[in-house]
Amino acid sequence: MQQFDLIIIGGGPGGYLCAERAGKAGLRTALLEKRALGGTCLNEGCIPTKSLLYCAKQYQTMLHCEEYGIAAQNVSYDHAAAVVRKDGIVQTLVRGVGVSMKKHGVAVFSTEGKITGKTGDLFTVSAGAESLFAPRLVLASGSSAVVPPIPGVRDGLASGFVMTNRELLSLQAKPNSLVCIGGGVIGLEMACYFASIGTKVTVIEMMSKIAGNTDPEICALLMRTYRKQGMEFCLNAKVESLTEHSVIYSDASGKHEISCDRVLLSAGRRADVSGLNTEAIGVALERGAVVTDEHMRTNIPGVWAIGDCNGKLMLAHTAYREAEVAVNDMLGKKDRVDYSIIPSVIYTTPEVASVGETEQSALEKGLDIQVVKAPMALSGRYLAENPKGTGFCKLLYDRKNRCVVGVHLIGSYASEIIYGAAMMVHSKLPVQHLDKIVFPHPTVGEVVREALFML
């Protein structure tokens, strides 16, 4: 029997940052993770994907290096070597998380955590053969890939023909052809990587556009860009079944069959609380996700839920913020999560980033907005690095409140620029104050300044 001030189940971004913050605040903290520290994001999502995408970007640069005055011959790509590089980066970061846990006095248990009940004021959690007790409990069990009930999918997963991002990221040999079922963020980033290294990629999406709630103009530009590179998109399409070597789908024109080497199942993710035994203490669930308020509290006093398992916004940086709010709440500090100003990024080439309202959401809320669109080519640096680039910055201005309520970018460095745009949206500063911000020159970020000037 071991007693702590706080037990955290799940060592992904939300879980390990929560442990770090709690440990730094002086709480005796236990962190339980059944797989590897870092969770999905670090081990089989965000970080490995970006590592491979960077390798592919360098390869594409070399293929077109004559544009930069460089001559190169016999350029080739070694996917297996890129995977080894990716694994090394992941291992380094996982070790770093472990070091941080030790530094902040967090007891790490490499086992599955299961809630067994409550004794007095203490929650009880089994950690393998051990029993842990604490008056506070944080659920951070993450999410799992959605496996739709499509005939042939289960058999395909068993044979290896069908893969989730977990398996695909560790694939040693580049497939000659790949079908991505789902055109959301996961599907697009993996499609981008494999298409960039020579795989024939087809994306099948049941909606009328790719990238979910992303600005429709950005989605259209992204799709045009990749179609020029040979990627195919099947929109308004429903996957009917899978055979041993093909995908059968239907659209308005009828049924079609695509033969391929591999299939990526990227139909989304769902909150995963399986094995937690939440019913032991009566934690409320809705559609399989833990119900929380803006302070990350559940319906049970002393229990918080952060990250993907609460089903709110499945992004690693959302989990980070939720972790901070949960720790602040348990320490009696006023804090809350504002999901409306959390930015989102798609790490394709070109990058896509957005924050705040879309034109559609602003319309639904009855906001009186002005929309301006500044081409990225207004930035000297962008033009120097992307002479044929067609990216842009779209800015949504609330006329009544005289502030920026949404920013949408497509182009290089969008992922690095968006945090500044998020600060603009969050602060609600009038435009006359934003005009006083000095942007370094030359930077791609200056496109935001140009957009502001158009108001």
Disulfide bonds with the S-S distance in Angstrom:
none
